Amino acid sequence: MPLPPGLDQLEARAREVLSPGAFAYFTDAAYADAEGRETTAARNLRAWSSWYIVPRVLRDVSAVDAGTTVLGTRVELPVLTAPCAFNAFAHPDAERAVARAAARSGTVQIVSTAASMPPDEVAAETEAPKWFQLYSDTDPGETDARLDAAEKAGFRAVVLTVDAPVGAPRYTGYPEQGFGAVATGSVLDPRLDWREVERLVRRTPLPLVIKGLVHPGDARLAVECGAAGVVVSNHGGRQLDGEIPTALALPGVVEAAAGRIEVYVDGGVRSARDVLRALALGARAVLIGRPYIWALALDGEAGVHELLERLREELRNAMMLAGQVDAANVERDVVVAAAQAGLPRS
Ligand SMILES: Cc1cc2nc3c(=O)[nH]c(=O)nc-3n(C[C@H](O)[C@H](O)[C@H](O)COP(=O)(O)O)c2cc1C
């Protein structure tokens, strides 16, 4: 099934095929429809557009590499699939379909602790490198068991989500299926702290990526704790409403990380130009959440694969038009904040 030309139309198309309950769960955000104000989820989308692209011209762009490496693993496009719980509410093939699509497109799937099937089954679906997203449990034995299982299943990295010590009020997304368990806090760990991060880093031989920070001070602590990377994320606006949009938080985190660890970003990435903006601001790669859920709902593995291929082709195109030939080395001054537009550095 051909996807719509604009990827931000995916949501409307997916709405037509999903049950109202499943659609509400995926689209939901903290305080969505509750107060009549623009939510962080909505601001995430808008914030990418506030970075204007300032292209360089008259460069030979006949050979473009839209791929990069993440934690040393080659990926054919700098777009990973974010850990999203319960993919089965989008399509019966669920995480397995995403695994196959990501493998075919040469990228990394990040599998949620709250996946709709056991993570080792997803891991076994393809040979391709995958990362495991870890929710720390109130019972450290359970946390360690998840970590051990991830290692045994062959995951290449652990992505520890740290922006959910508790769920946030979401008033639209708890439909009849009763899948609010994770978000409502029953398995979340409000005691998770930097000391526990240090313990996990020591305990696992896998590289540990911290997902869900936006503050430069936290990026510095992540480096000190031995993290291999961070994901600048506000959970797609599903946690603290009012939080800074990730496109605006990214530069501060990149500066604080100072090249010592890899920085990824997610939240509202809806086009290849958004990917280019993120790379220019210093992200190694982006994660997409809802877009691949919508593509999965529309056409299973084929839909997710088409989405990833579309992003790769459109990224190559945007890079050529912006005078950039290497996704791993996009120049910082090809984006400028709208407020300073017209004043790119030389
Ligand atoms: C339906 C849904 C479920 C999610 N489940 C998880 C999860 O289990 N673990 C996690 O770390 N993040 C989870 N997230 C957050 C995503 O990993 C990601 O940060 C976010 O979706 C990115 O924003 P975007 O949807 O605008 O691309 C979830 C997001 C959605 C939309």
The ligand as an ORCA input file, in Angstrom:
! r2SCAN-3c Opt
* xyz 0 1
  C       2.400      4.209     21.865
  C       3.737      4.548     22.427
  C       4.333      3.666     23.300
  C       5.595      3.966     23.819
  N       6.195      3.053     24.630
  C       7.447      3.297     25.074
  C       8.140      2.319     25.819
  O       7.632      1.241     26.084
  N       9.393      2.635     26.237
  C       9.998      3.813     25.954
  O      11.134      4.058     26.334
  N       9.359      4.757     25.226
  C       8.129      4.524     24.762
  N       7.504      5.458     23.982
  C       8.228      6.681     23.580
  C       8.989      6.443     22.262
  O      10.076      5.577     22.450
  C       9.551      7.750     21.682
  O      10.300      8.412     22.672
  C       8.479      8.703     21.137
  O       7.419      7.985     20.557
  C       9.093      9.614     20.097
  O       8.169     10.554     19.674
  P       7.313     10.455     18.304
  O       6.250      9.433     18.586
  O       6.804     11.823     18.137
  O       8.255     10.006     17.200
  C       6.239      5.173     23.466
  C       5.621      6.060     22.585
  C       4.375      5.755     22.058
  C       3.749      6.711     21.075
*
